[in-house]
Amino acid sequence: MALIDLHCHLDLHEDPFATADEAAAAGMYVLSVTTTPSAFKGTRRLERPGSRIRTALGLHPELAESRRRELPLFRSLICETAYVGEVGLDGSRAHRGSLKVQTEVLSEILSICAEAGGRVISLHSRGAAAALLDLLEAEPRAGRSVLHWFSATPSLVDRASRLGCWFSVGSQMLGSRTGRSAFEAMPAHRILPETDGPFGTVAGRPARPTDVTAAYDMIGQFLGQDRDAVVAMMTRNLRTLLPSQPVVTPEAAA
């Protein structure tokens, strides 16, 4: 059973191709998220032949205001992938001024996903968890939502769980008091590991997908399970999450 990194930014690593090659050689399942629709096709080149690297179509909330004009491109590309991310809301001090635009952008993205039959969606929620859940509740057909680094209160974690959300957690999140409190409220059968590299770090350096072992070990520590048991659990969880039907690309349909 291979390791899983359900949220990383392969294209933003110092050497993206070497990082992708390392993950592919390890047989990992990697969800490579993007921050703009215009980055999607270039980032997809990192899907090494025969690998389990998958590319998600994204529009990061920090860029929602400046890249809103790319929503038509997002719509045109949705048929080419079963995965969307990184999308969401950011209510932190630096970005709360654009929350209205972020909300409009995310609402349209969720509608696009719903119209396309649903997608696996990796979501950012810093400082805006309740507002994010409101939007997910308003568009239940958008797909399967995976809340990335969801260091929210246990009550919000419970609400997200009741909405059917999943959670991706990394070693940095699990190393904080708020992160551990959120993790303890998450249903174990809907948890998956992530690195958020290169923004997430391990030992003071940008985390590569292979560094996800740190998350596995911390999950095992909190659940009282050894590495093999955690690997088996994460593999079962991933199989449950993944879409059962392939996405038909324009090339395949031609």
C-alpha positions as CSV (number, residue, x, y, z in Angstrom):
1,M,0.0,0.0,0.0
2,A,1.4,3.3,-1.1
3,L,1.5,6.6,0.8
4,I,-0.9,9.4,0.0
5,D,-0.5,13.2,-0.1
6,L,-3.9,14.6,-0.7
7,H,-2.9,18.3,-0.9
8,C,0.4,19.7,-2.2
9,H,1.5,22.3,-4.7
10,L,3.9,20.3,-7.0
11,D,4.2,23.2,-9.4
12,L,5.5,25.6,-6.7
13,H,8.4,23.4,-5.6
14,E,11.9,24.6,-6.4
15,D,12.3,21.7,-8.8
16,P,8.8,20.5,-9.6
17,F,9.8,17.7,-12.0
18,A,12.3,16.2,-9.6
19,T,9.7,16.4,-6.8
20,A,7.2,14.7,-9.0
21,D,9.7,12.0,-10.1
22,E,10.4,11.2,-6.5
23,A,6.8,10.8,-5.6
24,A,6.1,8.7,-8.7
25,A,9.1,6.5,-7.9
26,A,7.7,5.9,-4.4
27,G,4.4,4.9,-6.0
28,M,2.5,7.6,-4.1
29,Y,-1.0,8.9,-4.7
30,V,-0.6,12.7,-4.9
31,L,-3.2,15.3,-5.4
32,S,-1.4,18.2,-7.0
33,V,-3.5,21.4,-6.5
34,T,-3.2,24.6,-8.5
35,T,-3.8,28.2,-7.6
36,T,-5.2,29.5,-10.9
37,P,-7.0,27.9,-13.9
38,S,-4.2,29.1,-16.2
39,A,-1.7,27.0,-14.2
40,F,-3.7,23.7,-14.7
41,K,-2.4,22.5,-18.1
42,G,1.2,23.3,-17.3
43,T,1.0,21.6,-13.9
44,R,-0.6,18.5,-15.4
45,R,2.7,17.9,-17.2
46,L,4.0,16.8,-13.8
47,E,1.8,13.7,-13.9
48,R,4.6,11.2,-14.6
49,P,3.7,8.4,-17.0
50,G,2.0,5.5,-15.1
51,S,2.1,7.4,-11.9
52,R,-0.7,8.1,-9.4
53,I,-0.2,11.9,-9.5
54,R,-3.5,13.7,-10.2
55,T,-3.9,17.4,-11.0
56,A,-6.7,19.5,-9.5
57,L,-8.2,22.6,-11.1
58,G,-8.0,25.6,-8.7
59,L,-8.5,29.2,-8.1
60,H,-7.0,30.1,-4.7
61,P,-9.1,32.5,-2.5
62,E,-6.1,34.7,-2.0
63,L,-6.1,35.3,-5.8
64,A,-9.9,35.3,-6.3
65,E,-10.1,39.1,-6.7
66,S,-7.2,39.4,-9.1
67,R,-8.0,36.2,-11.1
68,R,-11.8,36.3,-11.2
69,R,-11.5,36.8,-14.9
70,E,-10.3,33.2,-15.2
71,L,-13.6,31.7,-14.2
72,P,-14.6,31.2,-17.8
73,L,-11.4,29.2,-18.3
74,F,-12.2,27.3,-15.1
75,R,-15.5,26.4,-16.6
76,S,-14.0,25.2,-19.9
77,L,-11.4,23.0,-18.1
78,I,-13.7,21.3,-15.6
79,C,-14.4,18.4,-17.9
80,E,-10.7,17.5,-18.0
81,T,-10.3,16.5,-14.3
82,A,-12.2,14.8,-11.5
83,Y,-10.5,17.1,-8.9
84,V,-10.9,20.8,-8.0
85,G,-8.5,22.6,-5.7
86,E,-7.2,24.7,-4.2
87,V,-10.4,26.8,-3.8
88,G,-12.2,28.2,-0.8
89,L,-12.3,31.3,1.4
90,D,-9.7,33.2,3.4
91,G,-10.8,35.5,6.1
92,S,-7.4,36.2,7.5
93,R,-6.5,39.9,8.1
94,A,-4.6,40.2,4.9
95,H,-7.5,38.9,2.7
96,R,-10.7,39.6,4.5
97,G,-11.2,42.7,2.5
98,S,-11.9,40.6,-0.6
99,L,-14.3,38.1,1.2
100,K,-17.3,39.3,-0.8
101,V,-15.5,38.6,-4.1
102,Q,-14.1,35.3,-2.7
103,T,-17.7,34.2,-1.8
104,E,-19.0,35.1,-5.2
105,V,-16.1,33.2,-6.9
106,L,-16.4,30.1,-4.7
107,S,-20.2,30.1,-5.2
108,E,-19.7,30.0,-8.9
109,I,-17.1,27.3,-8.7
110,L,-19.4,25.1,-6.6
111,S,-22.1,25.6,-9.2
112,I,-19.8,24.7,-12.0
113,C,-18.8,21.5,-10.1
114,A,-22.5,20.7,-9.6
115,E,-23.3,21.2,-13.2
116,A,-20.4,18.9,-14.1
117,G,-21.8,16.1,-12.0
118,G,-19.7,16.7,-8.9
119,R,-16.0,16.7,-8.2
120,V,-13.6,15.9,-5.3
121,I,-12.9,19.4,-4.0
122,S,-9.9,20.4,-1.8
123,L,-10.9,23.5,0.1
124,H,-9.1,26.3,2.0
125,S,-11.0,27.8,4.9
126,R,-8.6,29.9,7.0
127,G,-10.5,32.4,9.1
128,A,-13.7,31.7,7.3
129,A,-14.8,28.1,8.2
130,A,-18.4,28.9,9.1
131,A,-18.9,30.9,5.9
132,L,-17.4,28.1,3.8
133,L,-19.7,25.6,5.3
134,D,-22.7,27.8,4.6
135,L,-21.7,27.8,0.9
136,L,-21.2,24.0,0.8
137,E,-24.5,23.5,2.5
138,A,-26.2,25.7,-0.2
139,E,-24.8,23.6,-3.0
140,P,-24.8,19.9,-1.9
141,R,-24.4,18.7,-5.5
142,A,-20.9,20.1,-5.9
143,G,-19.2,16.9,-4.9
144,R,-17.1,15.5,-2.1
145,S,-15.5,18.3,-0.1
146,V,-12.1,17.8,1.5
147,L,-11.3,20.5,4.1
148,H,-7.6,21.1,3.9
149,W,-5.8,22.1,7.2
150,F,-9.2,22.6,8.9
151,S,-8.1,23.9,12.3
152,A,-11.6,24.9,13.3
153,T,-13.5,24.5,16.5
154,P,-14.8,21.1,17.4
155,S,-18.4,22.3,16.8
156,L,-17.5,23.4,13.3
157,V,-15.7,20.1,12.7
158,D,-18.9,18.4,13.8
159,R,-21.0,20.5,11.5
160,A,-18.7,19.8,8.6
161,S,-18.9,16.1,9.4
162,R,-22.7,16.2,9.3
163,L,-22.5,17.9,5.9
164,G,-20.4,14.9,4.7
165,C,-17.1,16.7,4.5
166,W,-13.7,15.0,4.5
167,F,-10.5,16.3,6.1
168,S,-6.9,16.3,5.0
169,V,-4.4,16.8,7.8
170,G,-0.6,17.4,7.9
171,S,2.1,17.3,10.6
172,Q,2.1,21.0,11.1
173,M,-1.6,21.2,11.7
174,L,-1.3,18.2,14.1
175,G,1.5,19.9,15.9
176,S,-0.7,22.8,17.1
177,R,-3.1,22.8,19.9
178,T,-6.0,24.0,17.7
179,G,-5.1,21.5,15.1
180,R,-5.1,18.6,17.5
181,S,-8.4,19.7,19.0
182,A,-10.0,19.8,15.5
183,F,-8.5,16.4,14.6
184,E,-9.9,14.8,17.7
185,A,-13.4,15.8,16.5
186,M,-12.9,14.4,13.0
187,P,-14.4,10.9,12.0
188,A,-11.4,8.7,11.4
189,H,-13.0,7.2,8.3
190,R,-12.9,10.6,6.6
191,I,-9.4,11.6,7.3
192,L,-6.5,11.7,4.8
193,P,-2.9,12.9,5.0
194,E,-1.3,15.9,3.3
195,T,1.9,17.9,3.3
196,D,0.7,21.3,1.7
197,G,4.3,21.5,0.4
198,P,6.1,23.6,-0.3
199,F,4.2,25.9,2.1
200,G,4.0,23.1,4.7
201,T,7.4,22.4,6.2
202,V,9.2,19.4,7.8
203,A,12.4,20.0,9.9
204,G,12.4,23.6,8.8
205,R,12.4,23.0,5.0
206,P,9.6,22.8,2.4
207,A,7.8,19.5,2.6
208,R,8.0,17.1,-0.3
209,P,5.2,14.5,-0.9
210,T,7.5,11.8,0.6
211,D,7.6,13.8,3.8
212,V,3.9,12.9,4.4
213,T,5.3,10.1,6.6
214,A,5.4,12.7,9.4
215,A,1.6,13.0,9.2
216,Y,1.1,9.3,9.2
217,D,3.2,8.9,12.3
218,M,1.3,11.7,14.2
219,I,-2.1,10.3,13.1
220,G,-0.9,6.9,14.4
221,Q,0.2,8.5,17.7
222,F,-3.1,10.2,18.3
223,L,-5.2,7.1,17.3
224,G,-2.9,4.6,19.1
225,Q,-2.0,2.7,15.9
226,D,1.2,1.7,14.3
227,R,2.4,2.9,10.8
228,D,1.1,-0.2,9.0
229,A,-2.4,0.2,10.5
230,V,-2.5,3.9,9.6
231,V,-1.4,3.2,6.0
232,A,-4.1,0.6,5.7
233,M,-6.7,3.0,7.1
234,M,-5.7,5.9,4.8
235,T,-5.8,3.6,1.8
236,R,-9.3,2.5,2.7
237,N,-10.3,6.1,3.1
238,L,-8.9,7.1,-0.2
239,R,-10.7,4.3,-2.0
240,T,-13.9,5.5,-0.5
241,L,-13.3,9.1,-1.5
242,L,-12.2,8.7,-5.1
243,P,-14.7,9.1,-7.9
244,S,-16.0,5.9,-9.3
245,Q,-16.5,7.2,-12.8
246,P,-13.7,8.5,-15.1
247,V,-13.9,12.0,-16.4
248,V,-14.2,12.1,-20.2
249,T,-11.7,14.6,-21.6
250,P,-12.3,16.4,-24.9
251,E,-9.4,14.3,-26.4
252,A,-10.9,11.0,-25.3
253,A,-14.3,12.0,-26.6
254,A,-13.0,12.9,-30.0
